[in-house]
Amino acid sequence: MKTAIIYASKHGSVKRCVDLLKERMLGQVDSINIHEHPNPDIREYDYLIIGGSIYHNKIQKEIATFCITNSEILITKTLGLFISSALMDINEFKNNFPTKLINICKAKENLGYELYIHDFSILEKIMLNFVPEEYLNNYGIKINKVEKLIYDMGINNI
Ligand SMILES: Cc1cc2nc3c(=O)[nH]c(=O)nc-3n(C[C@H](O)[C@H](O)[C@H](O)COP(=O)(O)O)c2cc1C
């Protein structure tokens, strides 16, 4: 069994999700940063997990493009999708992944979020002041969601 986790992470929260997923999975698991490898060959993998974070209501464009370009092969795989975002908009999967992938995926989860403020630009720090506090009170990556994603995909070899 071979799994690839294909992800984009601007400040590190998604990368942390990837590490938490990886720690809990047996078999060969390759984590692939889409910014470093924009066109990974996914034919050799049985399981694919794809994830990114939301900035201004959108997932990273590299993840969106990858999903569209590879949708025909992705529908033949055991697929999981995840998002890391603060607002947990109920439409965030529908708005950021192709419908045909949402329809066939075995698991989709928002794994929670973190804010690595030390890594933010001045503009990002300013923008953070305009986010109502109630949106930021569910801070943290959710281990139970990480484990559910793995379980729902049928790779819960913890
Ligand atoms: C400038 C900025 C804009 C953001 N915009 C959104 C947004 O539109 N919706 C949302 O749910 N979360 C938003 N977030 C929260 C991020 O999605 C969240 O912090 C995520 O965990 C970041 O992942 P990363 O560190 O891997 O990039 C925003 C965060 C920043 C700093």
PDBQT file of the ligand as one rigid body, heavy atoms in Angstrom, charges set to zero:
ROOT
HETATM    1  C1  LIG A 201      -4.246  36.658   5.850  1.00  0.00    +0.000 C 
HETATM    2  C2  LIG A 201      -5.069  35.459   6.241  1.00  0.00    +0.000 A 
HETATM    3  C3  LIG A 201      -6.271  35.217   5.586  1.00  0.00    +0.000 A 
HETATM    4  C4  LIG A 201      -7.056  34.107   5.960  1.00  0.00    +0.000 A 
HETATM    5  N1  LIG A 201      -8.269  33.897   5.312  1.00  0.00    +0.000 NA
HETATM    6  C5  LIG A 201      -9.063  32.897   5.737  1.00  0.00    +0.000 A 
HETATM    7  C6  LIG A 201     -10.338  32.704   5.129  1.00  0.00    +0.000 A 
HETATM    8  O1  LIG A 201     -10.754  33.394   4.208  1.00  0.00    +0.000 OA
HETATM    9  N2  LIG A 201     -11.112  31.701   5.596  1.00  0.00    +0.000 N 
HETATM   10  C7  LIG A 201     -10.714  30.883   6.617  1.00  0.00    +0.000 A 
HETATM   11  O2  LIG A 201     -11.487  30.005   7.010  1.00  0.00    +0.000 OA
HETATM   12  N3  LIG A 201      -9.475  31.014   7.193  1.00  0.00    +0.000 NA
HETATM   13  C8  LIG A 201      -8.650  31.994   6.771  1.00  0.00    +0.000 A 
HETATM   14  N4  LIG A 201      -7.396  32.145   7.332  1.00  0.00    +0.000 N 
HETATM   15  C9  LIG A 201      -6.920  31.148   8.329  1.00  0.00    +0.000 C 
HETATM   16  C10 LIG A 201      -5.989  30.107   7.664  1.00  0.00    +0.000 C 
HETATM   17  O3  LIG A 201      -6.701  29.348   6.706  1.00  0.00    +0.000 OA
HETATM   18  C11 LIG A 201      -5.442  29.166   8.749  1.00  0.00    +0.000 C 
HETATM   19  O4  LIG A 201      -4.634  29.906   9.650  1.00  0.00    +0.000 OA
HETATM   20  C12 LIG A 201      -4.656  27.991   8.204  1.00  0.00    +0.000 C 
HETATM   21  O5  LIG A 201      -4.417  27.065   9.272  1.00  0.00    +0.000 OA
HETATM   22  C13 LIG A 201      -3.326  28.411   7.602  1.00  0.00    +0.000 C 
HETATM   23  O6  LIG A 201      -2.629  27.272   7.110  1.00  0.00    +0.000 OA
HETATM   24  P1  LIG A 201      -1.086  27.353   6.673  1.00  0.00    +0.000 P 
HETATM   25  O7  LIG A 201      -0.317  27.861   7.870  1.00  0.00    +0.000 OA
HETATM   26  O8  LIG A 201      -0.711  25.947   6.327  1.00  0.00    +0.000 OA
HETATM   27  O9  LIG A 201      -1.027  28.254   5.484  1.00  0.00    +0.000 OA
HETATM   28  C14 LIG A 201      -6.608  33.225   6.975  1.00  0.00    +0.000 A 
HETATM   29  C15 LIG A 201      -5.372  33.461   7.609  1.00  0.00    +0.000 A 
HETATM   30  C16 LIG A 201      -4.598  34.582   7.242  1.00  0.00    +0.000 A 
HETATM   31  C17 LIG A 201      -3.292  34.814   7.954  1.00  0.00    +0.000 C 
ENDROOT
TORSDOF 0
